[in-house]
């Protein structure tokens, strides 16, 4: 792995941490800009480095560095109601990057972003449902449905930014 790869992975881990602090609480699960940077990391860095960047982000938070929404950190956040969303970030970045690498550029970015969001929702919904004592319908209404339109907007923005970044020569 080259030094530039490590630097870019670290940059996206840091950007995700900053995105977590751009937060609007609307209930148990806040609206943050994390998903935008998770998707963008996969779209720009590719599957392997996108995954690594988000793994670093999750690890930083797990060991107590306050990188999660609301300047929180620690394993308790990962075990809490929003932990499933956060744990899904590395996999979502990987899938977004993988689909971008394997499919036609724009189609791959769109498909990868939508699949990445689906992965985040699935793991987040399952964890939140478990946290709510098995109320998976309530978890869907609380932790998925209110975010669909917002996250589709973040995905569209991530695709536009990634296309722009990838068009830069060099």
N, C-alpha and C positions, 0 to 999 in steps of 0.2 A: 504494500500500500504506500502510495506516494504522500509526501508531506502536504501537497495541495488537497488530496482526498481527505485527509484528517482535518485540515483547516475548514474545508467546505462542510463536512459533517458537523464539526463543532459550531460553525456559523449557524446552521439550520437548527441545531439543538438550542442555541441561544435565541434565535428568532422565535422558536416555538415557546420558549420561556417568556419572552416579551409578549407574544400573542396571548398567552394565558392571562396576562395582567390587563389586557384590553377586554374587560369583562362587564357584562350587564346581567345582574341577577334577575331571573324571571321565575324563580322557584328553586327546587332542589338542585337542578342542573343549570348552571349559568351559560349564557351565550358568550363565547370567547372567540378569539381569532386563532386559536390553536389549530383547528381543523384546516384552515387556509394554509398554514405553514407545514402541517403534516403532508398535505397533498402536494404542495409546491416542492417539498424536499424530494419526494419520489419522482415528480415530473421533471425536475431540473437535474437532480443528482443521479437518478436511475435507481433501480431496485436495491442493489447492494448498499450503496452509500446512503440512500434515503432511509432504509431500514436501520443502518448504523446510527444515523443522526437522531432518529427517534428513540432508539434503544438507549443512547447516551442521555437523552432528555428524561426518559422514564427512570433510568438509574440515578440520575442526579436528584430527582424528586424523591425516589425511594430512600436514599440515604439521608434525607433531611434538608437538602438545599431547597429553599422556598421558591421553586420554579412553577408550581401548579397555580391554578386560579386563586386569587386572593392572597398571593404570596404564601401559600401553604407548601409544606413538604413533609416527607415521612411516609413510612409504610402504611400508616393508618388511612391516609388519603386513598391509596390504592385499594385498601380493603373496604373503604366507604362506598357511598352510593354512586359516586362518579368514577370509581376505579376501573370499571370495565371499559369505559370510553378511553381512558388514558392508556391502559394496557394494550388496547387495539391499535394505538398509533404506529408502532413499528411495522406491524403487519399491513396496515392500510398504506403506509408509505411504500413498502415493498411492492404491493400489488399495483399501486398507481405507477410506480417506476417500471415494473415488469411489463405491464400492458402498453406503456408508452414505448418501450424498447421493441416489443414484438409486433405491434400493429402499426398501421399507417399513423404518422405523427399526431395529427389532430384527433382522429378517431380514437387512437390509443390513449391520448391524454383525457379525452372525455370519458371513455369507458373506464379507464383506470381511476379517475376521480370519483365517478359514480360508484364503482365497486368499493373503493376505499371508504367512502361515506357509509356504504352498506355494512362493511365490516365493523366500522366504529359503532354504528347503530346496533348491530346485532350483539356485540359483546357488551356494550353499554347497557342495552335493554335487559339482557340476561342478568347482569350484575345488579342493576337497579331493581329488577323484579325479585331477585333473591333477597336483596336488602329490605324490600317492602313485604317480606314474609310470603312470597310466592304470588303476589298480586301483579302478574305480568301484563294484564290489561291496563291497570293503573300506571305501571311503569312505562308502557307504550304512550299513554296519554300525557304523562308527565315528562318523559325523557327522550321521546322520539318525535312525535307528531308536531309539537310546537317549533321544532328546529328544521324541518324538512326544507321549507322555502329559503330560510336563511342559509342553510348549508349548500343548497343548490347554487345560490348566489356566490358563496365562497368558492365553490368548485369552478364556476364559470370564470371568476376573477383569477383563480390559480392557473387555469388553462391559458388565459390571455397573457398573464405575466410570464408564464413558462415559455410560451411561444416567443415572446419578446426577448427573453433572456437567451434562449437557444438560437435566436437569429443574430446575436452579437458575434461578429467574427473573432476567431482566436480561441 
